[in-house]
Amino acid sequence: MAVVASTIIRAPYAADPSRSRGRRYPEPSPQFRSEFQRDRDRIIHSAAFRRLEYKTQVFVNHEGDWFRTRLTHSLEVAQIARTVARLLGLNEDLVEAIALAHDLGHTPFGHAGQDALNQCMSDYGGFEHNLQSIRVVDELEERYAEFPGLNLTFDTREGILKHCSRAKAAELGELGLRFLEKRQPSLEAQLANLADEVAYNSHDIDDGLRAGLLTVEQLEDVPLVGPLLDRVRREHPELPQRRMIYQVVRYLIELLVADLIESSRAAIEASGVSDPEEVRAFGEPLIRFSDPVRRDLRHLKGFLFKNLYRHHRVYRMAAKSKRVVRALFQAFFDDPALLPPQQQARAVAQEEALGEAGRARVVADYIAGMTDRFAIAEYGRLFDPMHLT
Ligand code: MG
């Protein structure tokens, strides 16, 4: 209905649902929402979205109730992306849909889980969380009578598929084409990608400090963060540490968002793009940080990698998580009768169609859909004879 969109002023280069390449299975237009709002709503109502609540961002779910999960991370990404989208005149509904869906394909236990599953799948086409997000929204969600998956618009799917090898791109048809032709995705997709960086680089500092894995002293020499720490100490010398940390994180998000808006605005203006197709044909992304901030972010990521993601306590949990994923995969792959009936039926059908690789993919889909706690419980059920439930 025209009333939905007509009150919103968007830039000419913003994604426009009326010019979208549409859905894989044509549907009548929604009555009260835009097409991208409908995408967002379908994502929020999906089972994969609800499961993000119990999936690792950095810390495994049961390590503490105050850490980010994939769900709260995705909400933070959506919030940051919407703020920037509004200021740049982009399509907020689309950017929100992409941000909320961007991590749907993550395995339990975060990157450790993915790496283990990828290893298990090395003879069967590998496993990659970003591609899995597309599988989730295109195939694995079973909710609607008329089609498999969520039947999202091309624009949302394009935004979810952030990166892709050339070999995989060739298998993905229209969706993979831009990786072969070296074209850009929409500005909304570019924005969701960088909002992800703003969110995790900021909140991982917060979570790392609260977990006691990082110290404030360590942060003093880190680019971007060090100067903000000085600023907070200057402005509020008596502030207790916890509030000081929040204030630093708040300033960091503010700084990154301001830089993103300013640099992107300048790049869009200089490029002269005047519609979404010109955005896609342009030689490089137009949503960007300035060069100095990009350089500083690289240093910050390096710091977090060394001191947080590779901290021995995080590493030790990652090693345990990998063992769980490998053991689950091996058990189900070797004996599909251990799978629940629905997955068993899929495994049989896929094996008939594609051989062992088909069976392996069904097992990978099943494991990837698990939450941290379900995977741990399932491990107990499979390997601990005293585990009865
Ligand atoms: Mg993310």
Residues whose N, C-alpha, C, O or C-beta is under 5 A from the ligand:
A	BS01	MG	D103 D196
